[in-house]
Amino acid sequence: MKHRTEGRTPPDTTEKDLVQKAKSGDATAFEMLVHRYDRQVFSMAANYVSNAEDAKDIYQEVFLRVYRALPRFEFRSEFSTWLFRITTNVCLTHRTRKRKHGFAPLGTGEGDDDDVSHRAAAVAREERQTDEQALTNELGNSIDRALTQLSGKERMVFTLRHYDGLKVREIAEIMQVTDGAVKKYLFTATRKVRKHLKDFRE
């Protein structure tokens, strides 16, 4: 998106004001919202898919959907909750699409994705092995393999809780399920991961 109204929105504007302005078509307000949450959205995506390119695709799709749906946002929840709900839905849909059809790029064809590419490159760099990191990376790879055995919602809950640090109640609100359902998904996911890691520990 281009800064068609750059300088119009003060940096100390409240989030609700930013959302209202963005709903009315203020491009600068929308970009400020993106900047406020882009790291969290990319982190959630990267933790879920464990692949920088897929995370980049999800990131782009999330903010495209937010841009299109924002005029209909009615403040029935916090903006962040609504945004993260879209993020989880895109993650789950992306995984289903890949399983059915293989990889399909989700590029929006809009905006400048240089920043996203830099984030993807940073994630890729973090995956490079060194001698001292070999054991840690082996464990990480084993965990990644374990996560592939989980259902979409089990993996979503597991990564939101253990990687993104969200509380059970926050996850329940984002995914629009009960606290009990989140706990059930988390219990099942944790049990499956531990079972998969048993061979690694032995």
Secondary structure as UniProt FT lines:
FT   TURN            4..7
FT   TURN            11..12
FT   HELIX           15..23
FT   TURN            24..25
FT   HELIX           27..49
FT   HELIX           52..69
FT   HELIX           70..72
FT   HELIX           79..101
FT   HELIX           114..126
FT   HELIX           131..133
FT   HELIX           134..147
FT   TURN            148..149
FT   HELIX           152..162
FT   HELIX           168..175
FT   HELIX           179..201
//
